[in-house]
Amino acid sequence: MSTERLVVIGGDAAGMSAAAQARRLRTADDLEIVVLEQGDVVSYSACGIPYWVGGQVEDRDDLIARTPVEFAARDITVHTGTRATEIDAGAGKVVTDTGERIGYDRLLVATGGRPNRPPIPGLDAPGVFGVHRLDDGAAIRAALDAGPRRALVLGGGYIGLEMAEALQRRGLEVTVVLADPLPMQLLDADMAERVCAGMGAMGMEMHPDQAVREILVDESGRARGVRTDAGSYDADLIVLGLGMGPEVGLAERAGIRLGTTGAIAVDRTQRTRSHPEIYAAGDCSQTFHRVTGEATHIALGTHANKQGRVAGSVIGGRAARFAGVLGTALTKVGDLEIGRTGLCTTEAEQAGFDYRTDTIEATTKAGYYPGAEEIAIKLLSEAGSGRLLGAQIVGGPGSGKRIDVLAAAIWAGMTAEDLAGSDLSYAPPFSPTYDPVVVAARVVSRIEQG
């Protein structure tokens, strides 16, 4: 019996999840696994970089789940510092930056995401930092050791908010500049306004609706601030949080079909639509929304790990299908916790739903219990049926993880009435008698029932 070879391009969440799962199901005599990673580490948590910068995580290596040596012990060969430059799909080979041509029977493309870098003059100047790889985190930490006083964060998504908090924790004056009207564009405006107000209360300077036109540099060419149409803002360092797109250049040049979102088109087994021997998973691949059934691209580590596991199962001979996404996500800035799942109002409108929205305010614990914090929950439901379509949460400590209850309800197709009658826990240190999730659902179901 001949040994097959699986080549994985990309050694982070999706790629290593797939490699590990395929190895669980097939022995080294049956399946050789080779991973090509252009960086110097694999299986690292990019999501942890802001917390390493902010000092909550002390050591870079704490963000690394497994090393190439550990994978080698499981008969998974990892080549770090090796960049795939071409996929020759006709010949079944991957070409590396050293000119090596590595043959494959199965190929997994897990090239991840590419940080958005708009054509702004000066964006590549020293003193401007991305937040994508561990090396980026190390560069920011080194810059902080030089004693800067002022930081500019460009962008108000997850990374922008988390880096704003990290830099403030390190003692810097933080200014956030957004091209959008509000931070967290995945929230509705009324909920995003709560986030904006919370950041202002923390002492952060917010400048929405101001697209950056130029990175200003000093005589040495180092970044010293930005210019927008409304004015200029000085800084000692600038951090980019401008979002991510799929990294698909390698796949596109190989003739692998892309989907409507610009990411690699795959079926529910993560097999590409154009090449049955090639799979794709993680931030480079397209997926579908659980509520609408439509194609979507949402770059989250939770999705990447699960998609990689599906691909690894199928390659390993076990049937598996990816079940879709809701875009459930959670972050924080200071003590303000922010969660969202399912559809926001813009997405519900685009999908053609007849929907209603309801927002409630409550407390995270019994009102008399020390540490009770304000929480706001917004639900989107289908008018008439009461089926839950989406949810957003903004509140103090203890608020955020409640989004998981709402995500589970939406995943299961529950109505507001179903959720209002569900048996959630109660104790004064954790919740009022009626949890805010139940209160929100009860408001919706009461209105639907007239």
Helices and strands as residue ranges (DSSP letters): E 4-9, H 13-25, E 31-36, G 46-48, H 49-54, G 60-63, H 68-72, E 76-79, E 84-88, E 93-96, E 101-103, E 106-109, E 113-115, E 128-129, H 134-145, E 150-154, H 158-169, E 173-177, H 189-201, E 205-207, E 212-217, E 223-228, E 231-234, E 237-240, E 244-246, H 249-253, E 278-280, E 287-288, E 295-296, H 301-315, E 329-333, E 336-342, H 345-350, E 355-363, E 374-382, E 388-395, G 400-402, H 403-411, H 416-420, H 436-448
